Amino acid sequence: TSSSFPRGLVRVFSGASVTVLLSILGPQPNNPFTREFGQAISLVGDIDGDGVEDIAIGSPQEGATAFTSFGACRIYSGADGSLLRPLTGTVSQGRFGNSLAALGDIDADNINDLAVGAPGASGGQGQVRVHSGADGGVIYNIGGSGLQNLGLQMSNIGDMNGDGHDDLAVLGGFGGRLLQVHSGLDGTLNAQS
């Protein structure tokens, strides 16, 4: 039965006392291929306005069968662990939620925004989707080219281009051998190695 498949668990510990502050149980999978809840985790700022920083959790195998893995990312309350917003992948084998990076408030609505990597999207070219923290809408996409698995890993690297917005380092390529630096404001490619 589906209840026998592992759900995944993310725990938040106190830095002062090492006690468990929150336990967030992943969604009930419908098959044994959906075991990656917690693959990526990022603090995203205070999305719901309660004064407590909230948590994004990636689940790149969510919705998977033996031949698909659309993936998902969920934003949970840092105060009580309740689900604030689900974000879902749209491409089979896309692995949406494989990597996450908080970008700060790039759309000027006073709520932090989130980059979500899908390294398997577009036939393995990969993609990064930047979502509004306010409503989950897509602000912009960064697409890969060739078979480079863009979005394998990501990190907010601060304001590298001096435009007042944090920028994004994105790994791709087989084994993460491709590094791109993108403007956090609009996704423009600034550097590649």
Protein Blocks (a to p, Z undefined) as FASTA:
>chain_A
ZZlpcebjaddddfklopafbdcdddddfbfklmmghkaccdebjfkonopacdddddfk
goiafkbcebpaddddfklopafbdcddfbehklgokaccdebjfkonopacdddddfkg
ghhnopaddddfklopafbdcddehjeogokbccdebjfkonopacddddedehhlaccd
ddfklopafbdZZ
